[in-house]
Amino acid sequence: MIINTHSHIYDEAFDNDREEVFQRAIEAGVEMLLLPNCDEKSIRPMMEFYEKHPDNVRVMMGLHPEEVYKEKEDKKEKLRIIEEEIPRICDARNDSSVSVDIHNPLVGIGEIGLDFYWDDTFKKEQIEVLTEQLHWAKELGLPVSLHTRNAFHEMFKVLDHEQDGRLAGVMHCFNGTYDEARTALSYGFHLGLGGVITYKNCGVKEFLADIPMERIVLETDDPYLPPVPYRGQRNEPAYIVKTAEKVAEIYGVTTEEICKITTENARKLFKI
């Protein structure tokens, strides 16, 4: 059984066959999908899917960094809407006494982070938005799903300031260097491994065996970044098996062992 820690199955890319995609994931051994939010518009479709499959789905709430540089002026309003939805979703008070249990659909703050791939025009604004959402995570006692693209230096500067022992989470779709991996681990984070690990030019393959298996989790980021042999196609949650197979090959263990270890890692991290 596998916990897929990052799926956007609520995305419009699945509008024509979402239930079939979900069933294929279940048949492939995926027992639970964690769905990170992207913006204020994705809350409704995400929650509608959760309500259909409450035994197999948990959600996160957050504002994706790409949404910040798309509409700079709207960032405060977007954050306000998302923050106000959090207590409605988890039926919890917005203070430090919140506790998360298996019956709570909300298990994390995400997808949040920094993305300077296209440009860094709104670097300051992205850092501000990230910092505010890290504060939410600390106040609520929730892990985070961190999107970091062309921004590890800036991300680590933020974590230097914000990590006070209360932050935990996943470096989503990790594709950094060995030094960046070790730094991420030093902050208490796990590495999220998806389809990229199956790509020929993925440098993470060269050092992954040196990373403790207790610090990795599996994900797909569907409908994006499909693993080999599905490159060029729409990714879907069931394809996580291909990632698990590649990770097992790198560590020199069985796929079943990787699935067992990463699922236990996800359970502990997200308290599910």
One Martini backbone bead per residue (centre of mass of N, CA, C, O) as a GRO file, in nm:
protein
  272
    1MET     BB    1   0.099   0.034   0.018
    2ILE     BB    2   0.024   0.382  -0.075
    3ILE     BB    3   0.132   0.719  -0.026
    4ASN     BB    4   0.031   1.004  -0.196
    5THR     BB    5   0.173   1.330  -0.128
    6HIS     BB    6   0.110   1.442  -0.448
    7SER     BB    7  -0.206   1.549  -0.579
    8HIS     BB    8  -0.411   1.681  -0.875
    9ILE     BB    9  -0.700   1.532  -0.933
   10TYR     BB   10  -0.881   1.806  -0.946
   11ASP     BB   11  -0.794   1.873  -1.208
   12GLU     BB   12  -0.900   1.943  -1.532
   13ALA     BB   13  -0.741   1.701  -1.664
   14PHE     BB   14  -0.980   1.501  -1.509
   15ASP     BB   15  -1.282   1.563  -1.596
   16ASN     BB   16  -1.339   1.292  -1.785
   17ASP     BB   17  -1.177   1.060  -1.561
   18ARG     BB   18  -1.144   1.067  -1.246
   19GLU     BB   19  -1.261   0.795  -1.137
   20GLU     BB   20  -1.081   0.611  -1.307
   21VAL     BB   21  -0.815   0.715  -1.194
   22PHE     BB   22  -0.872   0.638  -0.902
   23GLN     BB   23  -0.910   0.332  -0.948
   24ARG     BB   24  -0.625   0.282  -1.055
   25ALA     BB   25  -0.486   0.358  -0.793
   26ILE     BB   26  -0.611   0.146  -0.610
   27GLU     BB   27  -0.518  -0.100  -0.785
   28ALA     BB   28  -0.202  -0.012  -0.743
   29GLY     BB   29  -0.198   0.064  -0.406
   30VAL     BB   30  -0.341   0.333  -0.340
   31GLU     BB   31  -0.469   0.448  -0.027
   32MET     BB   32  -0.360   0.760  -0.054
   33LEU     BB   33  -0.439   1.109  -0.105
   34LEU     BB   34  -0.261   1.414  -0.130
   35LEU     BB   35  -0.406   1.748  -0.153
   36PRO     BB   36  -0.291   2.030  -0.289
   37ASN     BB   37  -0.324   2.351  -0.297
   38CYS     BB   38  -0.315   2.667  -0.502
   39ASP     BB   39  -0.591   2.831  -0.468
   40GLU     BB   40  -0.905   2.966  -0.440
   41LYS     BB   41  -1.022   2.789  -0.689
   42SER     BB   42  -0.929   2.486  -0.581
   43ILE     BB   43  -1.099   2.421  -0.330
   44ARG     BB   44  -1.362   2.303  -0.435
   45PRO     BB   45  -1.263   2.057  -0.608
   46MET     BB   46  -1.103   1.930  -0.379
   47MET     BB   47  -1.343   1.892  -0.174
   48GLU     BB   48  -1.526   1.724  -0.357
   49PHE     BB   49  -1.334   1.483  -0.369
   50TYR     BB   50  -1.315   1.427  -0.071
   51GLU     BB   51  -1.627   1.377  -0.026
   52LYS     BB   52  -1.617   1.111  -0.205
   53HIS     BB   53  -1.313   1.019  -0.050
   54PRO     BB   54  -1.250   1.017   0.281
   55ASP     BB   55  -1.070   0.743   0.310
   56ASN     BB   56  -0.846   0.845   0.056
   57VAL     BB   57  -0.841   1.157   0.156
   58ARG     BB   58  -0.636   1.451   0.175
   59VAL     BB   59  -0.558   1.794   0.271
   60MET     BB   60  -0.440   2.114   0.159
   61MET     BB   61  -0.336   2.459   0.238
   62GLY     BB   62  -0.257   2.704  -0.026
   63LEU     BB   63  -0.016   2.921  -0.201
   64HIS     BB   64   0.118   2.930  -0.491
   65PRO     BB   65   0.390   3.095  -0.617
   66GLU     BB   66   0.279   3.150  -0.910
   67GLU     BB   67   0.036   3.330  -0.807
   68VAL     BB   68   0.204   3.580  -0.733
   69TYR     BB   69   0.324   3.660  -1.026
   70LYS     BB   70   0.052   3.684  -1.170
   71GLU     BB   71  -0.105   3.844  -0.903
   72LYS     BB   72   0.006   4.065  -0.701
   73GLU     BB   73  -0.252   4.230  -0.594
   74ASP     BB   74  -0.404   3.945  -0.484
   75LYS     BB   75  -0.252   3.806  -0.247
   76LYS     BB   76  -0.408   3.895   0.009
   77GLU     BB   77  -0.684   3.784  -0.077
   78LYS     BB   78  -0.603   3.493  -0.118
   79LEU     BB   79  -0.505   3.444   0.170
   80ARG     BB   80  -0.767   3.510   0.314
   81ILE     BB   81  -0.942   3.290   0.191
   82ILE     BB   82  -0.770   3.047   0.277
   83GLU     BB   83  -0.760   3.100   0.582
   84GLU     BB   84  -1.076   3.092   0.623
   85GLU     BB   85  -1.103   2.782   0.534
   86ILE     BB   86  -0.955   2.614   0.745
   87PRO     BB   87  -1.167   2.595   0.984
   88ARG     BB   88  -1.391   2.476   0.802
   89ILE     BB   89  -1.245   2.210   0.736
   90CYS     BB   90  -1.132   2.127   1.046
   91ASP     BB   91  -1.290   2.232   1.294
   92ALA     BB   92  -1.082   2.457   1.398
   93ARG     BB   93  -0.895   2.650   1.579
   94ASN     BB   94  -0.692   2.946   1.520
   95ASP     BB   95  -0.460   2.785   1.701
   96SER     BB   96  -0.228   2.609   1.906
   97SER     BB   97  -0.461   2.380   1.989
   98VAL     BB   98  -0.445   2.229   1.743
   99SER     BB   99  -0.551   1.905   1.629
  100VAL     BB  100  -0.461   1.615   1.444
  101ASP     BB  101  -0.658   1.367   1.285
  102ILE     BB  102  -0.800   1.114   1.102
  103HIS     BB  103  -1.075   1.305   1.072
  104ASN     BB  104  -0.898   1.518   0.935
  105PRO     BB  105  -0.857   1.656   0.622
  106LEU     BB  106  -0.631   1.835   0.740
  107VAL     BB  107  -0.252   1.794   0.695
  108GLY     BB  108  -0.164   2.078   0.550
  109ILE     BB  109   0.063   2.317   0.400
  110GLY     BB  110  -0.038   2.360   0.059
  111GLU     BB  111   0.127   2.484  -0.198
  112ILE     BB  112   0.441   2.612  -0.115
  113GLY     BB  113   0.687   2.886  -0.196
  114LEU     BB  114   0.947   2.899  -0.454
  115ASP     BB  115   0.961   3.068  -0.795
  116PHE     BB  116   1.241   3.147  -1.038
  117TYR     BB  117   1.227   3.035  -1.334
  118TRP     BB  118   1.115   3.280  -1.503
  119ASP     BB  119   1.130   3.491  -1.253
  120ASP     BB  120   1.220   3.762  -0.990
  121THR     BB  121   1.023   4.007  -0.958
  122PHE     BB  122   0.853   3.861  -0.694
  123LYS     BB  123   1.038   3.781  -0.455
  124LYS     BB  124   0.937   3.938  -0.210
  125GLU     BB  125   0.643   3.836  -0.224
  126GLN     BB  126   0.699   3.535  -0.201
  127ILE     BB  127   0.834   3.547   0.076
  128GLU     BB  128   0.595   3.667   0.228
  129VAL     BB  129   0.392   3.439   0.167
  130LEU     BB  130   0.553   3.209   0.281
  131THR     BB  131   0.590   3.315   0.572
  132GLU     BB  132   0.292   3.326   0.647
  133GLN     BB  133   0.242   3.014   0.601
  134LEU     BB  134   0.445   2.917   0.810
  135HIS     BB  135   0.287   3.036   1.045
  136TRP     BB  136   0.044   2.862   1.018
  137ALA     BB  137   0.185   2.592   1.062
  138LYS     BB  138   0.287   2.654   1.350
  139GLU     BB  139   0.009   2.718   1.480
  140LEU     BB  140  -0.123   2.426   1.377
  141GLY     BB  141   0.081   2.182   1.349
  142LEU     BB  142   0.177   2.170   1.038
  143PRO     BB  143   0.282   2.059   0.759
  144VAL     BB  144   0.474   2.109   0.458
  145SER     BB  145   0.464   2.199   0.105
  146LEU     BB  146   0.763   2.254  -0.083
  147HIS     BB  147   0.823   2.477  -0.338
  148THR     BB  148   1.142   2.450  -0.531
  149ARG     BB  149   1.255   2.683  -0.788
  150ASN     BB  150   1.534   2.840  -0.824
  151ALA     BB  151   1.545   2.863  -0.461
  152PHE     BB  152   1.730   2.745  -0.232
  153HIS     BB  153   1.875   2.984  -0.108
  154GLU     BB  154   1.615   3.138  -0.021
  155MET     BB  155   1.482   2.911   0.138
  156PHE     BB  156   1.707   2.878   0.354
  157LYS     BB  157   1.684   3.164   0.465
  158VAL     BB  158   1.399   3.133   0.569
  159LEU     BB  159   1.452   2.882   0.752
  160ASP     BB  160   1.659   3.012   0.935
  161HIS     BB  161   1.434   3.205   1.058
  162GLU     BB  162   1.173   2.991   1.104
  163GLN     BB  163   1.322   2.763   1.245
  164ASP     BB  164   1.190   2.645   1.583
  165GLY     BB  165   1.079   2.327   1.573
  166ARG     BB  166   0.782   2.350   1.409
  167LEU     BB  167   0.898   2.253   1.140
  168ALA     BB  168   0.761   2.055   0.869
  169GLY     BB  169   0.817   1.830   0.575
  170VAL     BB  170   0.827   1.880   0.213
  171MET     BB  171   1.036   1.853  -0.064
  172HIS     BB  172   0.899   1.904  -0.340
  173CYS     BB  173   1.027   1.769  -0.602
  174PHE     BB  174   1.318   1.683  -0.567
  175ASN     BB  175   1.618   1.851  -0.760
  176GLY     BB  176   1.888   1.860  -0.618
  177THR     BB  177   2.156   1.850  -0.443
  178TYR     BB  178   2.331   1.707  -0.201
  179ASP     BB  179   2.363   1.961  -0.025
  180GLU     BB  180   2.059   2.035  -0.037
  181ALA     BB  181   1.960   1.778   0.093
  182ARG     BB  182   2.113   1.805   0.365
  183THR     BB  183   1.987   2.074   0.439
  184ALA     BB  184   1.694   1.985   0.444
  185LEU     BB  185   1.737   1.773   0.667
  186SER     BB  186   1.842   1.978   0.886
  187TYR     BB  187   1.536   2.105   0.901
  188GLY     BB  188   1.341   1.830   0.896
  189PHE     BB  189   1.308   1.726   0.608
  190HIS     BB  190   1.166   1.582   0.335
  191LEU     BB  191   1.181   1.393   0.037
  192GLY     BB  192   1.023   1.433  -0.271
  193LEU     BB  193   0.939   1.161  -0.493
  194GLY     BB  194   0.919   1.137  -0.843
  195GLY     BB  195   0.936   1.105  -1.182
  196VAL     BB  196   1.223   1.235  -1.210
  197ILE     BB  197   1.389   0.982  -1.103
  198THR     BB  198   1.354   0.841  -1.404
  199TYR     BB  199   1.545   1.031  -1.529
  200LYS     BB  200   1.842   1.049  -1.686
  201ASN     BB  201   1.916   1.365  -1.571
  202CYS     BB  202   1.895   1.285  -1.270
  203GLY     BB  203   2.099   1.363  -0.993
  204VAL     BB  204   1.969   1.213  -0.746
  205LYS     BB  205   2.057   0.921  -0.816
  206GLU     BB  206   2.365   0.955  -0.722
  207PHE     BB  207   2.268   1.003  -0.385
  208LEU     BB  208   2.016   0.861  -0.260
  209ALA     BB  209   2.153   0.619  -0.099
  210ASP     BB  210   2.255   0.844   0.127
  211ILE     BB  211   1.960   0.859   0.206
  212PRO     BB  212   1.743   0.811   0.431
  213MET     BB  213   1.451   0.634   0.408
  214GLU     BB  214   1.310   0.804   0.650
  215ARG     BB  215   1.333   1.082   0.436
  216ILE     BB  216   1.109   0.968   0.238
  217VAL     BB  217   0.870   1.032  -0.028
  218LEU     BB  218   0.588   0.982  -0.231
  219GLU     BB  219   0.502   1.107  -0.569
  220THR     BB  220   0.352   1.287  -0.865
  221ASP     BB  221   0.211   1.569  -0.956
  222ASP     BB  222  -0.046   1.543  -1.078
  223PRO     BB  223  -0.033   1.596  -1.427
  224TYR     BB  224   0.272   1.599  -1.375
  225LEU     BB  225   0.565   1.442  -1.420
  226PRO     BB  226   0.604   1.178  -1.566
  227PRO     BB  227   0.714   0.874  -1.578
  228VAL     BB  228   0.883   0.629  -1.675
  229PRO     BB  229   0.699   0.555  -1.978
  230TYR     BB  230   0.509   0.855  -1.968
  231ARG     BB  231   0.635   1.058  -2.124
  232GLY     BB  232   0.411   1.309  -2.259
  233GLN     BB  233   0.198   1.250  -2.056
  234ARG     BB  234  -0.037   1.212  -1.836
  235ASN     BB  235  -0.042   1.216  -1.516
  236GLU     BB  236  -0.092   0.967  -1.245
  237PRO     BB  237  -0.123   0.812  -0.943
  238ALA     BB  238  -0.043   0.514  -1.037
  239TYR     BB  239   0.261   0.595  -1.131
  240ILE     BB  240   0.410   0.560  -0.856
  241VAL     BB  241   0.524   0.276  -0.905
  242LYS     BB  242   0.764   0.365  -1.084
  243THR     BB  243   0.905   0.519  -0.863
  244ALA     BB  244   0.935   0.291  -0.659
  245GLU     BB  245   1.109   0.110  -0.841
  246LYS     BB  246   1.348   0.309  -0.870
  247VAL     BB  247   1.412   0.348  -0.572
  248ALA     BB  248   1.468   0.051  -0.514
  249GLU     BB  249   1.704   0.022  -0.707
  250ILE     BB  250   1.890   0.229  -0.570
  251TYR     BB  251   1.879   0.079  -0.276
  252GLY     BB  252   1.850  -0.240  -0.305
  253VAL     BB  253   1.537  -0.307  -0.295
  254THR     BB  254   1.221  -0.354  -0.261
  255THR     BB  255   0.925  -0.221  -0.346
  256GLU     BB  256   0.776  -0.300  -0.088
  257GLU     BB  257   0.969  -0.157   0.108
  258ILE     BB  258   0.936   0.129   0.001
  259CYS     BB  259   0.633   0.147   0.046
  260LYS     BB  260   0.637   0.098   0.351
  261ILE     BB  261   0.829   0.326   0.441
  262THR     BB  262   0.691   0.576   0.301
  263THR     BB  263   0.417   0.538   0.435
  264GLU     BB  264   0.516   0.571   0.726
  265ASN     BB  265   0.634   0.849   0.688
  266ALA     BB  266   0.366   0.986   0.611
  267ARG     BB  267   0.207   0.920   0.866
  268LYS     BB  268   0.390   1.074   1.063
  269LEU     BB  269   0.401   1.356   0.930
  270PHE     BB  270   0.062   1.376   0.877
  271LYS     BB  271  -0.109   1.222   1.082
  272ILE     BB  272  -0.257   0.922   0.945
   0.00000   0.00000   0.00000
